[in-house]
Amino acid sequence: MSVVLSRIYTRTGDAGTTALGDNSRVRKTDPRIVAHADTDETNAAIGVALALGCLDAELRNVLEGIQHDLFDVGADLCAPIRDGDERLRVREEDVSRLERLCDTFNERLEPLRSFVLPGGTPGAALLHTARTAARRAERSAWALIDTDTELSGGEAATVNPVCVRYLNRLSDLLFILARLANDGGRGDVLWSPGRNR
């Protein structure tokens, strides 16, 4: 699919509304826009980790693939599901792929002996930042599902729930990758309960 953007500003959002993927317009504070924006922020945080984190080629390859996935998640979230819809949607296979990556990379880690503080190497710290952004995106997607469920009087009717599962698994994977960036967990910064008492 080709996307051509000949002009970046349009002035159509100057009154506080924006277009969804189906060209309907909503307020920029709409839960669907918030979920999409938080997904975009997660993608940007991964981009910073790639640019500044000095990550190895294997992790970079995984993260670059995830950036493409996150555009798919954003496209899914910003286009309400309609009857006869043939839009790009996140699939269970996408979630399963993240689970396989979690299992594969987690096997390489030292066992956890305490909670991990966000820090260590620059790459690990930046991946922890991306992880927290992914958690926020997941919460925003749940808020969208809750709103959609209330409006439809039952189950969420216009939101793909697989997006939420993808974001949940992504935050788990980013935690694991942050530990890998900390020398397989050997460089993790561990929480010391009550340390400053």
Salt bridges, closest charged atoms under 4 A:
ASP22 OD2 - ARG82 NH2 3.36
ASP38 OD1 - ARG136 NE 3.86
GLU41 OE2 - ARG136 NH2 2.65
GLU58 OE1 - ARG108 NH1 2.72
GLU64 OE2 - ARG60 NH2 3.78
ASP69 OD2 - ARG97 NH1 2.80
ASP76 OD1 - ARG89 NH1 2.68
ASP85 OD2 - ARG89 NH2 2.34
GLU92 OE2 - ARG165 NH2 2.33
GLU93 OE1 - ARG91 NE 3.69
ASP94 OD1 - ARG91 NH2 2.90
ASP94 OD1 - ARG97 NH2 3.00
GLU99 OE2 - ARG169 NE 2.74
GLU110 OE2 - ARG186 NH1 3.35
GLU138 OE1 - ARG135 NH1 3.16
ASP172 OD1 - ARG135 NH2 3.13
ASP183 OD1 - ARG186 NH2 3.26
ASP188 OD2 - ARG179 NE 2.48
